[in-house]
Amino acid sequence: MDTEQIWLAVGMFGQLLFSGRWLLQWMTSEKAGRSVIPKAFWYLSLAGGATVLSYAIYKRDPVFILGSAMSSIIYLRNLVLLYREQTVEPPRIT
């Protein structure tokens, strides 16, 4: 396998991770009977986005790099917000 083939595999893997998040969200929503975005959706988004970003950097495509980088920031921010939501103690009623 040469370098081009390896990077193509990396790019395809990232795209599969990224696409898998939609399948996960759909299955979770169907099971709940309402629209649900599970935390794993954001992890798959970040993993897929970061992997695709590495491929875009290798390809030196500034449009692709910018889009992937900005999206990854949003995915990470959503995970931070979810983490904060879980770690905040509810107010005590005295």
VEXBA-110392 format. One record per atom (N, C-alpha, C): residue in one letter; atom name; x, y, z. Coordinates in steps of 0.2 Angstrom, whole numbers, plus 5000, padded with zeros to 4 digits. Layout:
<pts>
+------+------+------+------+------+
| code | site |   c1 |   c2 |   c3 |
+------+------+------+------+------+
|    A |   CA |    X |    Y |    Z |
...
+------+------+------+------+------+
</pts>
This chain:
<pts>
+------+------+------+------+------+
| code | site |   c1 |   c2 |   c3 |
+------+------+------+------+------+
|    M |    N | 5004 | 4994 | 5000 |
|    M |   CA | 5000 | 5000 | 5000 |
|    M |    C | 5004 | 5006 | 5000 |
|    D |    N | 5003 | 5011 | 4996 |
|    D |   CA | 5007 | 5017 | 4995 |
|    D |    C | 5004 | 5022 | 5000 |
|    T |    N | 5007 | 5028 | 5000 |
|    T |   CA | 5004 | 5034 | 5004 |
|    T |    C | 4998 | 5036 | 5002 |
|    E |    N | 4997 | 5037 | 4996 |
|    E |   CA | 4990 | 5039 | 4993 |
|    E |    C | 4984 | 5034 | 4995 |
|    Q |    N | 4986 | 5028 | 4995 |
|    Q |   CA | 4981 | 5023 | 4997 |
|    Q |    C | 4979 | 5023 | 5004 |
|    I |    N | 4984 | 5024 | 5008 |
|    I |   CA | 4983 | 5024 | 5015 |
|    I |    C | 4979 | 5030 | 5017 |
|    W |    N | 4981 | 5036 | 5014 |
|    W |   CA | 4977 | 5042 | 5016 |
|    W |    C | 4970 | 5042 | 5013 |
|    L |    N | 4969 | 5038 | 5007 |
|    L |   CA | 4962 | 5037 | 5005 |
|    L |    C | 4958 | 5033 | 5010 |
|    A |    N | 4961 | 5028 | 5013 |
|    A |   CA | 4958 | 5024 | 5018 |
|    A |    C | 4956 | 5028 | 5024 |
|    V |    N | 4961 | 5032 | 5026 |
|    V |   CA | 4959 | 5037 | 5032 |
|    V |    C | 4953 | 5041 | 5030 |
|    G |    N | 4953 | 5044 | 5024 |
|    G |   CA | 4948 | 5048 | 5023 |
|    G |    C | 4941 | 5045 | 5022 |
|    M |    N | 4941 | 5039 | 5020 |
|    M |   CA | 4935 | 5034 | 5019 |
|    M |    C | 4933 | 5032 | 5026 |
|    F |    N | 4938 | 5031 | 5030 |
|    F |   CA | 4936 | 5029 | 5037 |
|    F |    C | 4933 | 5034 | 5041 |
|    G |    N | 4935 | 5040 | 5040 |
|    G |   CA | 4933 | 5046 | 5043 |
|    G |    C | 4926 | 5048 | 5041 |
|    Q |    N | 4925 | 5047 | 5034 |
|    Q |   CA | 4918 | 5048 | 5031 |
|    Q |    C | 4913 | 5043 | 5034 |
|    L |    N | 4915 | 5036 | 5035 |
|    L |   CA | 4911 | 5031 | 5038 |
|    L |    C | 4909 | 5033 | 5045 |
|    L |    N | 4914 | 5035 | 5049 |
|    L |   CA | 4912 | 5037 | 5056 |
|    L |    C | 4907 | 5043 | 5056 |
|    F |    N | 4908 | 5048 | 5052 |
|    F |   CA | 4904 | 5053 | 5051 |
|    F |    C | 4897 | 5051 | 5049 |
|    S |    N | 4896 | 5047 | 5044 |
|    S |   CA | 4890 | 5045 | 5042 |
|    S |    C | 4886 | 5040 | 5047 |
|    G |    N | 4890 | 5036 | 5051 |
|    G |   CA | 4887 | 5032 | 5056 |
|    G |    C | 4883 | 5036 | 5061 |
|    R |    N | 4885 | 5042 | 5062 |
|    R |   CA | 4881 | 5046 | 5067 |
|    R |    C | 4874 | 5047 | 5065 |
|    W |    N | 4873 | 5047 | 5059 |
|    W |   CA | 4866 | 5048 | 5056 |
|    W |    C | 4862 | 5042 | 5058 |
|    L |    N | 4865 | 5036 | 5056 |
|    L |   CA | 4862 | 5030 | 5057 |
|    L |    C | 4860 | 5029 | 5065 |
|    L |    N | 4865 | 5031 | 5069 |
|    L |   CA | 4864 | 5030 | 5076 |
|    L |    C | 4858 | 5035 | 5079 |
|    Q |    N | 4858 | 5041 | 5076 |
|    Q |   CA | 4853 | 5046 | 5078 |
|    Q |    C | 4846 | 5043 | 5076 |
|    W |    N | 4846 | 5041 | 5070 |
|    W |   CA | 4840 | 5038 | 5067 |
|    W |    C | 4837 | 5032 | 5071 |
|    M |    N | 4841 | 5027 | 5073 |
|    M |   CA | 4839 | 5022 | 5077 |
|    M |    C | 4837 | 5024 | 5084 |
|    T |    N | 4841 | 5028 | 5087 |
|    T |   CA | 4839 | 5030 | 5094 |
|    T |    C | 4832 | 5034 | 5094 |
|    S |    N | 4831 | 5038 | 5089 |
|    S |   CA | 4825 | 5042 | 5088 |
|    S |    C | 4819 | 5037 | 5087 |
|    E |    N | 4820 | 5032 | 5083 |
|    E |   CA | 4815 | 5027 | 5081 |
|    E |    C | 4813 | 5024 | 5088 |
|    K |    N | 4818 | 5022 | 5091 |
|    K |   CA | 4817 | 5018 | 5098 |
|    K |    C | 4813 | 5022 | 5103 |
|    A |    N | 4815 | 5028 | 5103 |
|    A |   CA | 4812 | 5033 | 5108 |
|    A |    C | 4805 | 5036 | 5105 |
|    G |    N | 4804 | 5035 | 5099 |
|    G |   CA | 4798 | 5038 | 5096 |
|    G |    C | 4797 | 5045 | 5096 |
|    R |    N | 4803 | 5049 | 5096 |
|    R |   CA | 4804 | 5056 | 5096 |
|    R |    C | 4811 | 5057 | 5094 |
|    S |    N | 4812 | 5063 | 5092 |
|    S |   CA | 4819 | 5065 | 5089 |
|    S |    C | 4824 | 5066 | 5095 |
|    V |    N | 4829 | 5062 | 5095 |
|    V |   CA | 4834 | 5061 | 5100 |
|    V |    C | 4841 | 5062 | 5097 |
|    I |    N | 4845 | 5066 | 5101 |
|    I |   CA | 4852 | 5066 | 5098 |
|    I |    C | 4857 | 5063 | 5104 |
|    P |    N | 4859 | 5057 | 5104 |
|    P |   CA | 4863 | 5054 | 5109 |
|    P |    C | 4870 | 5057 | 5110 |
|    K |    N | 4873 | 5056 | 5115 |
|    K |   CA | 4880 | 5059 | 5116 |
|    K |    C | 4884 | 5056 | 5111 |
|    A |    N | 4883 | 5049 | 5110 |
|    A |   CA | 4888 | 5046 | 5105 |
|    A |    C | 4888 | 5049 | 5098 |
|    F |    N | 4882 | 5052 | 5096 |
|    F |   CA | 4882 | 5056 | 5090 |
|    F |    C | 4887 | 5061 | 5090 |
|    W |    N | 4888 | 5065 | 5095 |
|    W |   CA | 4894 | 5070 | 5095 |
|    W |    C | 4901 | 5067 | 5095 |
|    Y |    N | 4902 | 5061 | 5099 |
|    Y |   CA | 4908 | 5058 | 5098 |
|    Y |    C | 4910 | 5056 | 5091 |
|    L |    N | 4905 | 5053 | 5088 |
|    L |   CA | 4906 | 5050 | 5081 |
|    L |    C | 4907 | 5056 | 5076 |
|    S |    N | 4903 | 5062 | 5078 |
|    S |   CA | 4904 | 5068 | 5074 |
|    S |    C | 4912 | 5070 | 5075 |
|    L |    N | 4914 | 5071 | 5081 |
|    L |   CA | 4921 | 5073 | 5082 |
|    L |    C | 4926 | 5069 | 5079 |
|    A |    N | 4925 | 5062 | 5080 |
|    A |   CA | 4930 | 5057 | 5078 |
|    A |    C | 4930 | 5057 | 5070 |
|    G |    N | 4924 | 5057 | 5067 |
|    G |   CA | 4924 | 5057 | 5060 |
|    G |    C | 4927 | 5064 | 5057 |
|    G |    N | 4925 | 5070 | 5060 |
|    G |   CA | 4927 | 5076 | 5058 |
|    G |    C | 4934 | 5077 | 5058 |
|    A |    N | 4937 | 5075 | 5064 |
|    A |   CA | 4944 | 5075 | 5065 |
|    A |    C | 4948 | 5071 | 5060 |
|    T |    N | 4946 | 5065 | 5059 |
|    T |   CA | 4949 | 5060 | 5054 |
|    T |    C | 4948 | 5063 | 5047 |
|    V |    N | 4943 | 5066 | 5045 |
|    V |   CA | 4942 | 5069 | 5038 |
|    V |    C | 4946 | 5075 | 5038 |
|    L |    N | 4947 | 5079 | 5044 |
|    L |   CA | 4951 | 5085 | 5044 |
|    L |    C | 4958 | 5083 | 5042 |
|    S |    N | 4961 | 5077 | 5045 |
|    S |   CA | 4968 | 5075 | 5044 |
|    S |    C | 4969 | 5074 | 5037 |
|    Y |    N | 4964 | 5071 | 5034 |
|    Y |   CA | 4964 | 5069 | 5026 |
|    Y |    C | 4964 | 5076 | 5022 |
|    A |    N | 4960 | 5080 | 5024 |
|    A |   CA | 4960 | 5087 | 5021 |
|    A |    C | 4967 | 5090 | 5021 |
|    I |    N | 4970 | 5090 | 5027 |
|    I |   CA | 4976 | 5093 | 5028 |
|    I |    C | 4981 | 5090 | 5024 |
|    Y |    N | 4981 | 5083 | 5023 |
|    Y |   CA | 4986 | 5079 | 5019 |
|    Y |    C | 4985 | 5082 | 5012 |
|    K |    N | 4978 | 5082 | 5010 |
|    K |   CA | 4977 | 5084 | 5003 |
|    K |    C | 4978 | 5092 | 5002 |
|    R |    N | 4979 | 5096 | 5007 |
|    R |   CA | 4981 | 5103 | 5007 |
|    R |    C | 4975 | 5107 | 5003 |
|    D |    N | 4969 | 5105 | 5005 |
|    D |   CA | 4963 | 5108 | 5002 |
|    D |    C | 4960 | 5113 | 5007 |
|    P |    N | 4961 | 5120 | 5006 |
|    P |   CA | 4960 | 5125 | 5011 |
|    P |    C | 4952 | 5125 | 5013 |
|    V |    N | 4948 | 5124 | 5008 |
|    V |   CA | 4941 | 5124 | 5008 |
|    V |    C | 4939 | 5118 | 5013 |
|    F |    N | 4941 | 5113 | 5011 |
|    F |   CA | 4939 | 5106 | 5015 |
|    F |    C | 4942 | 5107 | 5022 |
|    I |    N | 4948 | 5110 | 5023 |
|    I |   CA | 4951 | 5111 | 5030 |
|    I |    C | 4947 | 5115 | 5034 |
|    L |    N | 4945 | 5121 | 5031 |
|    L |   CA | 4941 | 5126 | 5035 |
|    L |    C | 4934 | 5123 | 5037 |
|    G |    N | 4931 | 5120 | 5033 |
|    G |   CA | 4924 | 5117 | 5034 |
|    G |    C | 4925 | 5111 | 5040 |
|    S |    N | 4930 | 5107 | 5039 |
|    S |   CA | 4931 | 5102 | 5044 |
|    S |    C | 4933 | 5104 | 5051 |
|    A |    N | 4937 | 5109 | 5051 |
|    A |   CA | 4940 | 5112 | 5057 |
|    A |    C | 4934 | 5116 | 5061 |
|    M |    N | 4930 | 5120 | 5057 |
|    M |   CA | 4925 | 5123 | 5060 |
|    M |    C | 4920 | 5118 | 5063 |
|    S |    N | 4918 | 5113 | 5059 |
|    S |   CA | 4913 | 5108 | 5062 |
|    S |    C | 4916 | 5105 | 5068 |
|    S |    N | 4922 | 5103 | 5068 |
|    S |   CA | 4925 | 5099 | 5074 |
|    S |    C | 4924 | 5104 | 5080 |
|    I |    N | 4925 | 5110 | 5079 |
|    I |   CA | 4925 | 5115 | 5085 |
|    I |    C | 4918 | 5114 | 5088 |
|    I |    N | 4913 | 5114 | 5083 |
|    I |   CA | 4906 | 5114 | 5086 |
|    I |    C | 4904 | 5107 | 5089 |
|    Y |    N | 4907 | 5102 | 5086 |
|    Y |   CA | 4906 | 5095 | 5090 |
|    Y |    C | 4909 | 5095 | 5096 |
|    L |    N | 4915 | 5098 | 5097 |
|    L |   CA | 4918 | 5098 | 5103 |
|    L |    C | 4915 | 5102 | 5108 |
|    R |    N | 4912 | 5108 | 5106 |
|    R |   CA | 4908 | 5112 | 5111 |
|    R |    C | 4902 | 5109 | 5113 |
|    N |    N | 4898 | 5105 | 5109 |
|    N |   CA | 4893 | 5101 | 5111 |
|    N |    C | 4894 | 5096 | 5117 |
|    L |    N | 4900 | 5093 | 5116 |
|    L |   CA | 4902 | 5088 | 5121 |
|    L |    C | 4904 | 5092 | 5127 |
|    V |    N | 4907 | 5097 | 5127 |
|    V |   CA | 4909 | 5101 | 5133 |
|    V |    C | 4902 | 5103 | 5137 |
|    L |    N | 4897 | 5106 | 5133 |
|    L |   CA | 4891 | 5108 | 5136 |
|    L |    C | 4888 | 5102 | 5139 |
|    L |    N | 4888 | 5096 | 5136 |
|    L |   CA | 4885 | 5090 | 5139 |
|    L |    C | 4889 | 5088 | 5145 |
|    Y |    N | 4895 | 5088 | 5145 |
|    Y |   CA | 4899 | 5087 | 5151 |
|    Y |    C | 4897 | 5091 | 5157 |
|    R |    N | 4897 | 5098 | 5155 |
|    R |   CA | 4895 | 5103 | 5161 |
|    R |    C | 4888 | 5101 | 5163 |
|    E |    N | 4884 | 5099 | 5159 |
|    E |   CA | 4877 | 5098 | 5161 |
|    E |    C | 4877 | 5092 | 5166 |
|    Q |    N | 4881 | 5087 | 5165 |
|    Q |   CA | 4881 | 5081 | 5169 |
|    Q |    C | 4885 | 5083 | 5176 |
|    T |    N | 4890 | 5087 | 5176 |
|    T |   CA | 4894 | 5088 | 5182 |
|    T |    C | 4891 | 5094 | 5187 |
|    V |    N | 4886 | 5098 | 5184 |
|    V |   CA | 4883 | 5103 | 5188 |
|    V |    C | 4879 | 5100 | 5193 |
|    E |    N | 4880 | 5102 | 5200 |
|    E |   CA | 4875 | 5099 | 5205 |
|    E |    C | 4869 | 5103 | 5205 |
|    P |    N | 4863 | 5100 | 5206 |
|    P |   CA | 4857 | 5103 | 5206 |
|    P |    C | 4857 | 5108 | 5212 |
|    P |    N | 4853 | 5113 | 5212 |
|    P |   CA | 4853 | 5118 | 5218 |
|    P |    C | 4849 | 5114 | 5224 |
|    R |    N | 4851 | 5115 | 5230 |
|    R |   CA | 4848 | 5112 | 5236 |
|    R |    C | 4842 | 5116 | 5238 |
|    I |    N | 4837 | 5113 | 5240 |
|    I |   CA | 4831 | 5117 | 5242 |
|    I |    C | 4832 | 5116 | 5250 |
|    T |    N | 4832 | 5122 | 5253 |
|    T |   CA | 4833 | 5121 | 5261 |
|    T |    C | 4827 | 5124 | 5264 |
+------+------+------+------+------+
</pts>
